[in-house]
């Protein structure tokens, strides 16, 4: 199972790097558990609409579209430092570097992404990131 999990996670990371929301979302189950570790009161705010919990593949498409719309694509990079796999679960550790389109402010944020894969699709997507760095870039 862990070989399949690793392959799905590696393909997901590749697709995220390519930036096509439909192709990315094709790796997510129709229904899933998508959580972002931010204060609930801050979810979906005008400056950061992509930051909220999700539940469907269509939500995943919307997430990656909104993320792209609010950042400067040519000034973005992600460094994946490690992918840890245990059965159906994987944890991706790294750092994102983005620039807020609305303010022009660049930021760096450390992250951990907990994914669970079943039948070749992601059923859990939990993100833990430096929310303060993101919020300050959009303030």
N, C-alpha and C positions, 0 to 999 in steps of 0.2 A: 503494500500500500504506500509506503513512504516514497518509493520511486515514482509512482504516479503523482503523489502530492508535489514532490519536487518539480516534476516536469510541468505540471499545471501552474505552479507558482512562477517558475522561470518564464513560461510563455506569457503569463499575466504581466510580469515586469517588462518583458519585451514589448508587449502591446501598449502598456502605459507609456513607455518611452517613445513609441511611434505616434501616440496621441489621437488615435481614431476611437471616439467614444463607443461607437457601435461594435467595433471589433473587440474592444476591451470588455464591454458588457456581455458579449457572447460567452465569456468564460464564467459568468455568474449564473446561479440557479434562478429559476423564475421567482422563487420566494427565498429570502435569506435574512440573515441577522447582521445588520450593518450599523455599527455604533461608532461615534466619534467622541473621544474623551475631552469634551468642552463643557463648561457650565451650561446647563439646560437653558437658562435665560438668554444665553448668547446665540443659540442655534438659529440659523436662517436669517440673521440680521442682514440688513441691506448691503453692507459692505462685504459680507462673507456668506452669501446665500447657499453655497455648497456645503457649509458646515451644519449638518443636521443628520439625524438618524435616517436610514433608508430601509426598505423592505423588499423591493422587487428589482428585477433586471432593468426595467424601464427607469427606475430610480438611479441605478448605476450609470446609465447613459446620461441622465440629467446631471449627475454629480460631475462626471468628467467633462461635460460641456461647460457647466458653470465654472468649474475650476479653470479651464482654458480661457474663458471669456474675461476673467478677472485678473489674469496674469499676463506678463509679456513673454510670449513663447520663446523668443530668441535669447532671453535672459534667464532661462530656467535650466536646472540640472539636478539630478538626483544621484547621490552616491550610496549604493547598496554595499554595506560592509560585511553583512553576514546573512545567510538564510539557514535557519535551524529547522529541521524537520523531525517530527515524532509522530509516526502513523499518519493520520489524516490532518494533523495540525502542523502549521509552519509559522515561524516568526521571522519577519524581515526587519533587520536593523539598519539604520542609515541616517542620512542627512539630506534634506531638500534645500535647494537654493532657488528662490523665486524672486520676482519683482512684481509688486502690486501695480496693476494697470492704472488704477484711479489716482494713486499718489506718486508713482515712480520710485517708491522706496523699496530697496532690496532687503531681503531677509534670509536668514538661515534658520532651519528648525530641525532638531534631532527628532527621529520618529522610531516607533516600533509598530509594526503591522502584524496583527494576529489573524491568520487565515485558516479556515478549515475547508477541506476539499472532500467531496463525496461524489462518486460516479463521474469524475472528471470535471466537476464544476465547483466553484467557490460558494459555500453556503454560509460562511461567517467571514466578516470583514470588520475588524475592530482596529481603530487607529488611535494611537497614543502619541501626541506630538507636543511640541513647544508652542502651545496656543498663545502665550504672551507675545512671542516674536511675530506671529502671524497678525494678531490683533493690532500691535503697534505699527506694523507696516501699512495697515489699512485705515488707521486713525487719522 
